[in-house]
Amino acid sequence: MPGVLRIRHAPSSASFGFAHPQLAPKQSWAVVTDQNLPLQVNEDSGTFLVTVEGLSLELAASTGTWTLRDTHGRELVRCESVSGESHPNMPLSHHRSRLALNAPPGEAYLGFGEKVGALDKRGMRFTFWNTDVMPHHPDTDPLYISIPFCLGLREGVAWGFFLDEPWRSEVDVAYGEPDRVRWESWGPELDVYLFAGPHPADVVRRYVTLTGRPPLPPLWSLGAQQSRWGYETADDIRGVIQAYRTRGLPLDVVYLDIDYLDAFKVWTWDRTRFPDPQGLTREAASAGVRVVPIINPNVKAQESYPIYEEAKEQDFLVRADSGDVLLGEVWARPAVFPDFTREEVRYWWGDLHQEFLEQGIAGFWNDMNEPACFELLEAGGSVSAMGGRMEEAKRREGKTLPYAARHGKRRHVEVHNVYGMAMTQAAFEGFRRHAPQRRPFLLTRAGYAGIQRYAAAWTGDNSSHWEHLELSMPMLMGLGLSGVAFTGVDIPGFIGRPSAELFARWTQLGTFYPLMRNHAAKPMPFQEPWRFGPQHLELAKAALERRYRLLPTLYSLMHEAAENGLPVLRPLMMLDPADTEALQAFDQFLFGRDLMVAPITKPGQTKRMVYLPKGQWLEWPNMERPCSVKEGGQHIIADGPLNTIPTWLRAGGALALTKPALHTTTANWPYLEWHIHVGPDVRARLYEDEGDGYGESRLSLITGSFDRGRFTLERRVQGKLAPVRQQETLYLYGLKGVRSVTGALELGAWKDGVLEIPMGVDWDRLVVNV
Ligand code: GLC
């Protein structure tokens, strides 16, 4: 691809080089494109110079080391050593493959998927090994998702690095040695992709082109979601929906946690507690609510349970080193594990979604798919006589399967990190086969590079701590930079006892998560919006309504992600990659390109320090009352009383809002407002369609410029979907006075520095003279 180079290093076999004949073709779980450009290769006494559009690589064949440069000849990154070894062992061969990159002073490293820490991970170490940790803390590593991808950024120039090895791997980001980034895989080779910038957005775009774009989710999945482990009966679910509706609270989704299952058997219903699944989904639908059940990958090993019998009969299960079907415990005891790494198993699993889809189930929540395994159980006793080998055969890391478990010819240590993604792939493909007219909605806990192709991700079992509220920002931004745009965290924390204040603050912040879900663990207090007293209920209601106002923009951002992989939640440095202050700002973010959000992250606080990147910013708390315009490139103290989340609109920024609603209906918005902060260069896009399915759409592209007292806005529309609204309203901020307006239905009202202009829906040009 343009701007992307792949190098396969095979250090332990000493087969260095970019296309060594001994390297067998490899199936990647992450990479979806086979767009290979002709490389230009020049050899000069053992040094190869490889060039592709945007990049050049100088490679020393004797050592496997290389230097990557951009088209200006600027050194982006240098590989200083490649090493490794392989030791045959019983039952597993042990490999170590390593490479070290130079880490020049001042270079920042971002991304790495789902990781803790600030945005810049320099000075940290991470392991890539999908892990179920309950509870996790602000410094827990590894977590559930492994994406060995990072973005380097120095003096405003970005480049990218992706280690396409699902094997257990590690990275030391200038921690052990301040001037080295060391990667190590437990596999026999290092399959590396290098990406050109120069802008961080270019790197992300290229990475997502390589690993797959996320599909546009259904609009309803962007609405408010309520969940709890411990809604034990269908009546509990009805009660939740009713409680939302009687209080006039927006809601689109309720989840069913493991409580709905019959004795923890996947693809069953406990018919005493959930006697009529179809009736339940129908009733929920009549209140505008979708039902999404949890699906765990483990299958209860119980004679005459058809899913188990079928999987066993067809040899679809992961085996222990001994060759017996591996037995463990995950809720169900004993449980077995379908081997999703095989296509026929994925197909079978995909088909299991059909009955649930026919029962009116709207989407699926794939949990415990690292895979989690609380305990390993003896399989038939056949390994017991083998002494040392037995120890080795059972060796595992975290609550999961042993390294040596068998997936056909592969061992678990090789495919562990793709297990969860392969499960969501099965779900996605099954969904497409059995409900082809609907867009799949899947939520996953585990994943590998490319997970964005199938599912939204949430960050697992967080806690009701202020630190976790704060951590959610860099964590979701890190995931976003690693290609995963559709993300959220449990609001207001899965484990613990949230205070009313934490609940309110987290719900305010959650308004901006691409996935907004309130979820709680079973023994914890209930934490639906009405559990914290009337004042906080009102605060939550306002936040939920704000979410629904924001949907035209959020939906358009999801569409943008589906087109070019850019995340919804973006670090401030995306505006100005050379701004080192912006890079440090981990607890505030851009929602898209134009809106900046800086939530209060500490108890009792009503003010906070905020960094405004260069440019001008309209202080616009709650996206309601426009306040003053502030000059950027400085820190300011922002006001955030309990009912307010501080937000700003960038000069040149535009945001489309609609009216709050109890639930979503269509993304062909019947009511629409544009809020535009007049600046020299306005660029905005609004994507509209029916909100689900694959019908017609309409994309409005708005550009604006301000020049010598004249502000001109132009709109181009693509697509065939006919609008349903008659008019829309433009709110223009930042104008110092208005002499005349042409192109509008009426002159509009000028009040408190805001020009409000009603426009016919098919407007294509507006001129404001000031
Ligand atoms: C795991 C999930 C959590 C879920 C629980 C019970 O801990 O992360 O969200 O509620 O299992 O299914």
Boltz pocket constraint, residues with backbone or C-beta under 6 A from the ligand:
constraints:
  - pocket:
      binder: B
      contacts: [[A, 134], [A, 228], [A, 229], [A, 257], [A, 258], [A, 294], [A, 367], [A, 368], [A, 445], [A, 460], [A, 461], [A, 494], [A, 519], [A, 520], [A, 521]]
      max_distance: 6.0
